[in-house]
Amino acid sequence: MATRELPLVELDARLGQRALIPFIIWYGKARMSVDGYQDKLPVYLDAPLAAGGRMLLAEPPLASTHILKPQPQRVSACCGGPCSSF
């Protein structure tokens, strides 16, 4: 079973790059998709992070223990008048 640790500092950096790199792509590979429009990332915690646990991107058959769902990105739309964000 192949796993890769996902340090919080790396997760934070990727959250800032969501407009450039799809959130489902990690290390050049598409991760398992979770239904829905909003970005989601299934992860496995081997123990609570506060107790020194690690967050992992895992390959099957390891199932996720948590699903990270960041804030939706703001979308801008122009409709022939002033642009608005919603």
One Martini backbone bead per residue (centre of mass of N, CA, C, O) as a GRO file, in nm:
protein
   86
    1MET     BB    1   0.094   0.039   0.026
    2ALA     BB    2   0.058   0.365  -0.079
    3THR     BB    3   0.195   0.658   0.075
    4ARG     BB    4   0.147   1.016   0.153
    5GLU     BB    5   0.244   1.279   0.307
    6LEU     BB    6   0.055   1.577   0.440
    7PRO     BB    7   0.157   1.862   0.511
    8LEU     BB    8   0.031   2.155   0.624
    9VAL     BB    9   0.215   2.345   0.457
   10GLU     BB   10   0.132   2.220   0.183
   11LEU     BB   11  -0.169   2.261   0.201
   12ASP     BB   12  -0.157   2.569   0.223
   13ALA     BB   13  -0.020   2.619  -0.049
   14ARG     BB   14  -0.240   2.480  -0.228
   15LEU     BB   15  -0.476   2.664  -0.152
   16GLY     BB   16  -0.326   2.912  -0.302
   17GLN     BB   17  -0.336   2.730  -0.600
   18ARG     BB   18  -0.629   2.660  -0.710
   19ALA     BB   19  -0.631   2.843  -0.976
   20LEU     BB   20  -0.381   2.667  -1.108
   21ILE     BB   21  -0.441   2.395  -0.941
   22PRO     BB   22  -0.605   2.132  -0.910
   23PHE     BB   23  -0.705   1.984  -0.612
   24ILE     BB   24  -0.695   1.680  -0.728
   25ILE     BB   25  -0.393   1.744  -0.777
   26TRP     BB   26  -0.116   1.523  -0.679
   27TYR     BB   27   0.187   1.465  -0.782
   28GLY     BB   28   0.063   1.435  -1.088
   29LYS     BB   29  -0.213   1.316  -0.959
   30ALA     BB   30  -0.519   1.194  -0.948
   31ARG     BB   31  -0.747   1.190  -0.718
   32MET     BB   32  -1.000   1.094  -0.565
   33SER     BB   33  -1.327   1.142  -0.625
   34VAL     BB   34  -1.581   1.366  -0.509
   35ASP     BB   35  -1.878   1.445  -0.515
   36GLY     BB   36  -1.921   1.750  -0.660
   37TYR     BB   37  -1.825   2.085  -0.695
   38GLN     BB   38  -1.657   2.095  -0.461
   39ASP     BB   39  -1.373   2.081  -0.316
   40LYS     BB   40  -1.199   1.765  -0.244
   41LEU     BB   41  -1.010   1.563   0.015
   42PRO     BB   42  -0.906   1.258   0.077
   43VAL     BB   43  -0.800   1.136   0.401
   44TYR     BB   44  -0.550   1.003   0.632
   45LEU     BB   45  -0.548   0.936   0.980
   46ASP     BB   46  -0.330   0.776   1.215
   47ALA     BB   47  -0.381   1.026   1.405
   48PRO     BB   48  -0.403   1.275   1.585
   49LEU     BB   49  -0.245   1.568   1.531
   50ALA     BB   50  -0.211   1.652   1.837
   51ALA     BB   51  -0.060   1.346   1.872
   52GLY     BB   52   0.129   1.319   1.597
   53GLY     BB   53  -0.011   1.281   1.352
   54ARG     BB   54  -0.089   1.185   1.013
   55MET     BB   55  -0.134   1.303   0.688
   56LEU     BB   56  -0.277   1.112   0.413
   57LEU     BB   57  -0.218   0.995   0.094
   58ALA     BB   58  -0.402   0.729  -0.040
   59GLU     BB   59  -0.417   0.408  -0.146
   60PRO     BB   60  -0.559   0.154  -0.234
   61PRO     BB   61  -0.737   0.021   0.040
   62LEU     BB   62  -0.723   0.289   0.178
   63ALA     BB   63  -0.929   0.470   0.370
   64SER     BB   64  -1.082   0.737   0.454
   65THR     BB   65  -1.131   0.958   0.749
   66HIS     BB   66  -1.129   1.226   0.573
   67ILE     BB   67  -1.271   1.542   0.441
   68LEU     BB   68  -1.156   1.799   0.259
   69LYS     BB   69  -1.329   2.135   0.259
   70PRO     BB   70  -1.287   2.407   0.117
   71GLN     BB   71  -1.339   2.700   0.042
   72PRO     BB   72  -1.485   2.855  -0.188
   73GLN     BB   73  -1.438   3.004  -0.469
   74ARG     BB   74  -1.445   3.293  -0.618
   75VAL     BB   75  -1.683   3.428  -0.851
   76SER     BB   76  -1.681   3.596  -1.155
   77ALA     BB   77  -1.920   3.828  -1.312
   78CYS     BB   78  -2.026   3.941  -1.639
   79CYS     BB   79  -2.332   4.143  -1.746
   80GLY     BB   80  -2.277   4.424  -1.917
   81GLY     BB   81  -2.159   4.536  -1.654
   82PRO     BB   82  -2.078   4.534  -1.367
   83CYS     BB   83  -1.880   4.361  -1.172
   84SER     BB   84  -1.927   4.058  -0.980
   85SER     BB   85  -1.925   3.889  -0.672
   86PHE     BB   86  -2.026   3.531  -0.554
   0.00000   0.00000   0.00000
